[in-house]
Amino acid sequence: MSLPISLPQELCGEDALKILPETGGPRGEVIIFGEGVARIDAWGGAALRTAIEYHGRYLQRRVTLSLPHDQGACALLHGLVRHDHPRHLVLPNDSNSQGKPVPRNVLLQAQPIATADDAERVAEMLFNETDGRLREAARFAAKSLPELIVNSLIHGKRRPIPPVACAIHDREEDEVQLVVTDLGRPRPPYDSARLSDAVLSSPGIHGLSSMVEQAERRSLDLSLSLVAGSGRLAWRSGNWHAAEDEPLSGFSAAIAIPV
């Protein structure tokens, strides 16, 4: 039995998390149809790589991914997910060269990060390799990465795969985005009230409130988004906003810093 997944035209924002797998779901071959994708951001890169890791590495199932017809979207999607991908991932023959250059707006290819030490190593690379007009925003994202990974490692339970991180410069929004997705399940499941309480009450979810404070001290217009179960919590323009929405797998945290 095969499991078809059709990617949307815009694999962006919170909506991209709808492709995250439900743990314990069907275990047949997975076919991901990406031909229609025209735009992808860090949310989409993290969500897609998480699905590939779960089905291809954890369940050891063949995952076939077709790439977008749009040339720009094809180069970006391929560049985001190909880094050290599971051997069960099958890409089209004409796109499977590791030697192809990664698009310059990919700051961190979507990849699992298993430990706090790995997060520090990846963050140092991101901190040192970004320059020019992206430098301040990218360095803030680099400093935030270990906090987001540690948060996932502490609060996610029964995790089938490590948290996945992805960072890009979204040229359309002209912002640096960093997204971390984790299929570990908080217990009990989060709603908006529990998510708000965990972040805003002491001691709170590790590092997230202090991240906001650091951005304010540096006069950075940080956006922070948290998605867990049906709970949504966002920091925008100096205020926290809580809401309920469609329940989604795992726990995801994203920051965006305008360039």
N, C-alpha and C positions, 0 to 999 in steps of 0.2 A: 504494500500500500504506500502510495506517495502522498506527501503533504505539500500542496502548492501554496506559495506565498507571492502575491502580486504587490510589488512596491508601488506606492502612489507617485503621481507626477512630481509632487513636492515632498521629498523625504526630509522634512524640516520641523523644527520645534517640537513641542510636547507630543504632537500627533504622530511623530515618528516612533514613539514608544509603543504604539499599537502593534508593531511587529515583534515585540519582545515575546519570547516563548513562555507558555505556561509550563512550569516544571511538572513532569509526570504525564505530559500529553502524548500524542501519537509518536511512534518511534520509527516510521518508515523513512524511505528516501525523501529528501527535501529538495524541491525545485523552486528557486527564487527567480521570479520574472522581473527583470529590471529594465526592460527595453523602454518603457514609457517615462522613466525618471528624467526630469529636466533640471532639477535643482536639488542639492543635498547640502546640509550643514553639519555641524558637529553632533547635534542630536541624532541625525540620521546615520552618521558614521558610527557612533557608539552603539546605537540600537542594532544596526545591521551586523556589526562585528560580534555583538553579544549573541545574536541569533546563530551566527555561523559557529562561534565557539561552543555553544550549547549543543547544537545538533551534530556538528562535525567532530569536535574534540571530545566532548563529554559522552555523548551517546554513540560516537563512532559510526555515524551514518553518513552516507554520501550526500553532499550538498552541491547542487549544480546551480551556478549563478550566471544568468545572462545579463549582459551589460547594456547600458542605455544607448539608444540610437544617437542621441545628442552627443557630439564629440566632446564638448566641454564637461558635461555631466559624466560621460564615460571615463575620461581621464581622472576626474576627481574621485569618483566612486572606486575605481580600480586602485588609485593611489592610496585611498584611505584604508582599504581592507586587506591589501595583499601582504603586509608586513608579517613574516613568520606565521602565515596562516595555516590552519590544520591541513594535513595531507588529504583529508576527505573532501576538501573544497575543490570543486572542478570549475575552472574558468575556461572561457573560449580559447582555443589554441592560439589565435592571433593576438591575445592580450596577456599571455601568461609569462611574459619576460620580466624578470626582476630588475633588468637593466634599464627599463623605461624610467625616465625622470618623473619624480613625484611633483605634482603641481606646487608652485611656490607658496600658495596660500595654505597648504597643509603644514601646520606647525608641529603636530604630533599625530602620526598615523594611528588609527584606532587599534588598540592592543590591550590584552589582559595584563594587569599589574598585580602580582600575587602577594607582595609583602611591602611593608613600610620602607625597607631598604631599597627595593626596586623603585618605589615611588620617588625617593630622594634622588636616585641615579637618573631617572628619566627627567625629573624636574630640573636637575642641574644642566642636562643637555639642552632642554628647552630654554633655560635662562641664558645660557652662553651663546646659543646659535642664532638668536633672533636679534636683528638690529634695525636701523632705519626708523621710520615713523611708527612701526609696530612695537618698538622696543619696550616702552613703559607698560603698555597693556599686556604684552606677552610675558614680561617678567613678573607682573602681578599674577597672571595665570599660573606661571611656573611655581611661584611661592605657594599658591593655593592648592596645587595638585596633591602634595602629600597629605594635607588636611582632609581633602575629599576622599582620598583612598583610605586613610586611617579610619575616618568616619564609617565607611562601608565595612571595613574589616571588623570594627567593634560592634556595629549594630545589626548587621545582616546575619541571619542564622541559616544553617543547613544550605550552605552556598554550593551549587554544583560546579561553578566556574569562578575564577577570580573576577574582581571588578574590572570593567573595561573603560579606558579613558581615550578621549579624542579631543584634539584642539585644532581649530582652523581660524584663518582670517576670513570671515564672511564678507566678501567684497560688496555684495548688494546692500547689506546693513552697515558696512564699514565698522565692524567690531570684531574683537578677538573673542572666540567662544571656547570654553572648556566644559566638557560634559563627561561625567562618570556615571555609568550604569552598573547596577549590581543586582543579580537575581536572588541574593540572600533575602530571606523574608523576615521582616520585623515581627516579633511576637509580643502581644497580639497584633493583628493587622492594623495599620495606620488608617485613621480618618483625619479630617482637618484639625479636629480638636486635639487629638493625641499628637499629631505632628507639630502643631503650634506649641503645645506644652513642652514637648521634648526639645525644641529649639530655643524657646524664649525663657524657659524657667532654668534656674541654676541646678546642676551644672550644664544642662542643655546638651544637645548633640555636639560632639567634639568639634570645636573650632569655628562653627558657622557664624555665630554672633560676632566673634572677634574678627572674622574675615570682613564683615560689614564695617566694623569700626575702623579697621586698617584702611579700607577703601575711602571712608569719609575723611580720615586724617590726611590722606594723599589727594583729596579732592577728585577722586575717580567716580564717575557716574556708573557705579556697579549695579548690575541686575543679577540677583541670585534667585534661582528657581529650584524648588524641591518637589518631587513627585513620589508618593509612596501610597500604595493601595488606592483608596478613593481620596486621599488627602492631597491638597495642594497648598504650598506656602511660598510666597514670593516677596522679595525685597525690591521695591521700586521707588525711586525718588524720595528716599528717606523714610519710608514706611513699610511695615509688614502687611501683607494681604493674605488671608486664608480663604479657601474655597473647597467645595466638594465637586468631584467630577467622576467620570467613568473609571472604575477600578483598573489599575494597570499592574503588571508584574514588577516585583522587586522594588528597589529604591534607586532613584536617579537624582543627581544634583548637577546643576549647570550654572556657570557664571558667564556673563557677557560684559565686556568692557569696550566702550566706544573708542575708536582710534582718533 
